[in-house]
Amino acid sequence: MNNLTKLIIKSPNIKSQYDYIIVGQGLAGTILHFQLLQRGKTCLVIDNNLEKNSSLVAAGMYNPIVFKRVTKGWNVDKYSPYLAPFYSKMENHLNTKLDFPINILRFFKTLEQQNDFFSKTEEEGFSQYLISESKAVTKDLPVKNEIGFGEITKTGWVNTVSLLTQYRNFLDSNGIILNEKFEFDNLVFSDKKVMYQGISAEKIIFCEGTFMENNPYFKYLPLVPTKGELFTIKVPGLEVDKILNKGFFCLPLGNDLFRVGATYNWKDLTYETTENGKSELLEKINSLLDCDFEIMDHQAGIRPTVRDRRPLIGLHPDFPSLGLFNGLGTKGVLIAPWLSNHFCDFLEDKSPLDKEYDLQRVKKRK
Ligand SMILES: Cc1cc2nc3c(=O)[nH]c(=O)nc-3n(C[C@H](O)[C@H](O)[C@H](O)COP(=O)(O)OP(=O)(O)OC[C@H]3O[C@@H](n4cnc5c(N)ncnc54)[C@H](O)[C@@H]3O)c2cc1C
């Protein structure tokens, strides 16, 4: 039994009183819960185990580079060093391998892309991410490699399905999760306390992903959900230990299986896979692979993206016992570890919330 487990079992008021209640056990709720536990806080999770959870569909990749003009992602120098030690702590806690650091091979479609990439390898601040002379061997790979490729490091993927299911087992076995839908009619609160079905806490933090649109207290915030579809394909003969990218990703999972995606759709916000999504993915694959493949699975999910592409975290402007940790968008795996730590510092009165993340940057109409 580790320290965190002992802490929960020892708490005498475990069933009626917590420091925090967290609603939602996607990537956001899971990581925030782990951070709070590490600080010795007691937290109850409420999650209805929806299959529509975006984190269970996600490819789970992290990549510090924005390929379009070969720039560094927003605040990536803050997030990137925090990532590996954080997931390693979670791996130890859950006794499960979660983080798979592997490089990306970026195949160029134009000479301009090639020039942009190689000129950046010389620039200060990029050398830790871009490999100037890649030693990767592609000549025996069944791929269409017209203009060459560059290699990016400090990239990889986190198995979000293992992360969420293993963490749920941990929550279940310690009796700190209610497997049910959170009902807003049952919430009673003052400035200092919340009460839900006879359970009290200092604060309740909502981590509902795109389901925030059903939250009467936070639905005024500008979430602009983005649907994404991806495939799992089988490609016998494509033996590669790097993520391939040619305007889309092809992520090796082992046993000849690859995750391929993703699409971006702001109009169709159903959770169904579509023929349009399928043909878009097939076109992408055919622009890269020069061999046969078989589609094993086709999935769709909805990313909780925000209009200004910044996360939405903080406390409600009128009701300070209600908090939010949301808006992880397309980069939850990279951002959530650092951001949850920053949020916990704020919740525990150690430091102010950085304004660029604070949900109070969005003015609430009275
Ligand atoms: C196709 C696709 C590919 C992606 N690829 C990547 C990638 O490669 N890398 C990356 O970093 N990100 C990726 N993402 C984005 C990533 O999925 C999100 O950033 C992240 O998972 C969001 O997590 P979340 O916890 O905010 O939301 P979710 O994972 O959706 O979790 C929300 C949870 O809240 C619960 N909930 C909501 N309302 C209630 C209620 N009233 N009562 C009880 N429970 C409730 C839901 O059941 C759900 O479990 C991808 C997304 C998609 C769709």
The ligand as an ORCA input file, in Angstrom:
! r2SCAN-3c Opt
* xyz 0 1
  C     -10.033     12.402    -31.997
  C      -9.314     13.084    -30.875
  C      -7.933     12.996    -30.819
  C      -7.244     13.635    -29.789
  N      -5.885     13.495    -29.728
  C      -5.201     14.098    -28.744
  C      -3.782     13.944    -28.642
  O      -3.151     13.242    -29.454
  N      -3.133     14.585    -27.617
  C      -3.813     15.359    -26.715
  O      -3.172     15.911    -25.815
  N      -5.147     15.516    -26.773
  C      -5.857     14.913    -27.766
  N      -7.208     15.066    -27.825
  C      -7.836     16.011    -26.882
  C      -8.040     15.385    -25.505
  O      -8.922     14.324    -25.660
  C      -8.589     16.430    -24.539
  O      -7.677     17.501    -24.404
  C      -8.815     15.856    -23.139
  O      -9.013     14.493    -23.182
  C     -10.000     16.507    -22.467
  O     -10.184     15.911    -21.217
  P     -11.366     16.360    -20.249
  O     -11.162     15.629    -18.982
  O     -11.461     17.851    -20.194
  O     -12.721     15.872    -20.978
  P     -13.313     14.396    -21.134
  O     -12.237     13.418    -21.407
  O     -14.411     14.462    -22.129
  O     -13.900     14.042    -19.702
  C     -15.053     14.650    -19.164
  C     -15.674     13.680    -18.165
  O     -16.688     14.367    -17.436
  C     -17.763     13.476    -17.236
  N     -18.985     14.271    -16.994
  C     -19.422     15.356    -17.666
  N     -20.577     15.795    -17.131
  C     -20.873     14.983    -16.090
  C     -21.941     14.919    -15.127
  N     -22.962     15.808    -15.114
  N     -21.933     13.934    -14.213
  C     -20.916     13.032    -14.162
  N     -19.874     13.048    -15.040
  C     -19.857     14.009    -15.992
  C     -17.833     12.678    -18.548
  O     -18.467     11.440    -18.329
  C     -16.345     12.487    -18.846
  O     -15.892     11.286    -18.273
  C      -7.943     14.401    -28.817
  C      -9.326     14.449    -28.855
  C     -10.018     13.789    -29.868
  C     -11.510     13.856    -29.875
*
